[in-house]
Amino acid sequence: MLEGPVPDGARSVSWPWYHHVLTNELTREAKQLLAAYSGISPSQLEAHIYSIRDKAWGIFPWPCVGEFWFLSFGLAKHPLYKSIVLPRLKAGETLLDVGACLGQDLRKCIFDGAPATNLFASDLFPEYQELAYSLWRDRDRLPPGHFFADNILADNATFTSGPLMTGLGPGSVDILTATMFLHVFNYENQLKTATRMLRLLSHKPGSIILGSQAGSIDFGEQTLKPPFHRSETGSKRTVFRHNPESFEKLWQEAGKATGVPLKISAVLLAPADLLAGADSSFDRAVKKRRYMTRSGTRRLYFSIMRT
């Protein structure tokens, strides 16, 4: 979905996923973090969010940016967040958030007591680092050297000599998170991304990759809708939507390719199965936004543990 320039017309604010007015995207958790962690007063809050969102839209017009998903703390909603992620971080383990966008999950970890020195982020766009500092106002708490602008789909030589592999290094990350990230790729690029993630994962048994993404009861490639439906060459763009079985197959392939033994878990949750109020934005997406979702769309939560 990222190959080539931004498609013509994609930055238009007329797309239905560009929300002109904040509604229930500004949750109690988001208000709390922006007030207590970032020190933003209630009177400045909405103007601050609109300004940041429009700058992020100018970097790349992701539908999730238009919908203010950087105010949603996806990692904290994962079933293993409180039982595995936070305790391990507090004990000194490291975490890398791949596809971090504006670093909302890392800031939630810090707010919940994780040492900032153990937290790292990566995204394709280097501009996200400064914009995240503007959003969270925490340059004094999260050092600039903890963000790596890198292309996880680069050719092997470029990736091997790039920021992640030289700045962090192979086998250096205890916990690797990918929230609403893998689903922006087709199957081939998901497999490539998975193998790169395994190269970064610690060699210790128990090291874990976890996250969530859009899934589907019926797995397979899905053609994107305008304006992202065509590549620069005019070919159709697709993204692969998984059910638990196809997701396990993907990671079995990645584990075999890298020689890493894995225990893979994945589950699809329909909106009715999610905790009330915990993920309301997904509820709205399934019920009201057929332009971005299909009837079989579910949230897929996963964990991949090295054995």
N, C-alpha and C positions, 0 to 999 in steps of 0.2 A: 504493500500500500504506500510505501515511501519512495519507490524508485522513480526518479525523474522529478521535475519541478512540481509545485503546487498546481493542480488542475485549474483551468480557466473557470472563473466564477466561484471557486470554492470559498473564497474569503467574503463572499456576499453575506450580509447580515439578514438576508431574506430567507435563508434556509430555516426550516422549522426547528432545527436543533440549536440555533443561536437564540438563546433566551434573553429577551430585552429587560425582563424584570425578575428579580430574585423572588422565589416563593418559598417552598419548603426545602430548597437546596441548602439554605442557611439553617442548619440543624442546631440543636442545643449544644452538641459536641463541638461543632465548628465555631460557634459563638464563644464557647468557653475557652477554646485554644487560642483564638485570635485575641481575646481579652487578657487572659491570665498569662499566656506564653509570649504573645507578641506585643502586648500593651496597647492595643488599639481601642480607642474609646468607642462606645456605642454610637455616638453621633457621627463618627468618621467611617464606621464599619462598611456600610454598603457602598459608598463612593470608592473606598479603598479596593473592595472586591471587584467592582466594575472596571476600574482602571487596570488592575492586574489582568483580569480576564481578556480585555481588549488587546493588551500587549501580547499576551500568550496567543491569542487568535492571529495576530500579525506574524508570529513566528511560524506557526502551522495551524490551520483551521480544523483541528480535530473536533468531531462532534462532541466528545467528552469535555473539551474546553468550552465550547458554546453552552454546554449544559452545567457548567460550574462543578464538574466532578472532582476538581482539586480541593473541594471542601468536604469530600467524602473519604473517610479513613478506612479503605478497604482491608488493609492488613489487620487492623484491630477487630474486624468482623470475622476473621478466620477462626475456625474452631480450635486451632493450636496456638493462637496468639498468647493467651494467658498461661497456658500450661507448658509451652515449650519456648516460644520466642522470647518473651520478657524475662523469664528466669535465666535463660542461657545468656542473654545479653548482659544482665546484671552480674552474671558470674564471669564476664570477660570475653565472651565469644564475639565474633565479628559478623556483621550483616551487610550484604550488598543488595540494594533495591534496583533492579534492572527495569528500564522504562519508567524512571522515577517521576517524570514530568516536573511538577513544582515541589517535590519532596515532602508531600503532606504526610506520607506514612512514617518517614523518619522523624518528623517533628512530633508526631503522636507518640512514637517510641520514647523520645527524649522527655516529653511531658509526663509520660508514665513511669519515668525513672531510669531509663536505659542511658548508659554513658555515651555522650556524643562522640567520644574518641573511637568507639567501636563501630560507628555507622558510616556507610558509604553509599553513594548514589551514582547511577549512570543513565545517560540518555543520549540520543543522537544529537540534540541541539545544544550547543554550548551556551546559548543565550538563557537557557533555563536556570543556570546557576545564579546569575545576578537577579533575575526576576523572582526566584524563590526567596532570595535574601530580602527583596523589596516586600514580598508578601508577608513573610514571617518575622522580619526585623530581628534576625538572630545571628548576624555575622560574627558576633563575639562568642557564640556558643557552638557553632558548627563550622570548623575551619574550611577555607576554600579548597584545600587539597583533598577533600573528601568527596568531590564531584569529578566524575570522569566522562567527558564528552567523547563518545566512541560509537562506531557503527558495528554492531554485533554481527551484521551480515556482510562485512567486508571480505575480500578475498583472504585466503589463509595467511599469506605473508604480511599483508597490511594489519590484520587482526593480531597476529602474533607479536608484531612490533609496536602495536598501538597502546593507548593509555591504560586499558584494563589489564592487559597481560604484562606490561612493564611497571605500571604504577601499583597494582595490587599483586599480580603474579599468579601463575597457575597453582591450584591447590591451596589458595590462601583464604577462602571464605567459608565460614562455618554454617551460615544461614544465608540462603539466596532467595529473594522474594521477587515475584513477578505478578503484580496485580493489574488485571485488565490490560495485558500486554501481548501475550502470545497470539491472541485471537485476531490481531491485525494482519497476520501473515497467512499465506497459503501453506499447504502441508510441507512442501519442500523446504520453505524457509523456516517453518516451525522446527523441523528436524535439525536444520543447520543451527538454529538458535539454541536448541536443547543441548547439542553437543558442545557448543561454546560455553554454555552455563556449567556443564559437567567438568570442563577443563578448569574452570575457576573454583569449583567446589573443593573443599578440604578433603584430603585423603582419609580422614578419620571416619570410622564407622559411626553412624548417627548424624553425620552432616546432612543437611536437609535443604531441599528446594520446595517452596510452597507458595501458594497464591490462589487467585481466582480469575475467572474469565467467562465470557459469554460461551455457553455450550448449547447443545441441541439434542433433543431426543433422537432425531435422525441425523447422523453424522455425515459429513461430506463437504466438498467445496461449494461455496455459495458465491454467486456473482454479486459484486458490490453494485449499489445503485448510484446514480449521478449525485455528485460530480466526480466520484472516485472510481467509476466503473471502467475507465479506460487507462491503459498505461501510456507512456509517452509515444510508443510505437503504434498505438491504436488497438492493441490486443486487450482482451477482457481481463480485468483484475478480479481475482477471487480470494476469499479467506476461507480457512477450514474451520468448521464448527464440530466440536467433539462431543460424543457421549463418553461415559466412563471407560467403555471397552476400547474405543478407538484411541482415547488419550493414553491408556496403558500401553497399547501397541506402539504409539509414537515413542514413548520413553523407553520401552524395551529395545526398540531400534537404536535409540541414542546411547543407551547403556552398552549394547553390543558393539557399537561403532567405537566407543571409547574405552571398552574393557572395564566398565564400572558396574559392580553389582548393585542392584537397586530393589527397594521395596516401594511399590507404587500404589497410591490410594487416590481415588477420585469419586466424587459424588455429585449428582445433579440435584439442585434444589429449585422447586417451583416457588413462585412468590408466596403461596400459602404456607410453605414449609419454613420460611424465613422468620426469625424472631420479629415480633411486632415492633415496627419503628426502627429496626436495626438497619434496614436496607431499603428504605422507602423509594429511593430513586430508581431501583431496579423494578419495584412494583409498578411504578408509573410507566417505565419503559415498556414493559410487557403489555400492560392494559391499554395504553393510549397511543403508543408511538410505533405504529406498524411500519412506518417508513424506515426504521432502523432495525426492527426485530420481526421475527416470524412466530407463528403460533406455537411452534415447538421449542422456542427459546427458553433456556433455563440458565441459572448461574451454576458454574462448575467450580467447586472447591477441590483443591488437590494438594498432595504432599508426595515428594519423591525423596526417600531416605537412602543414603548409602549404607550398605550392609557389610 
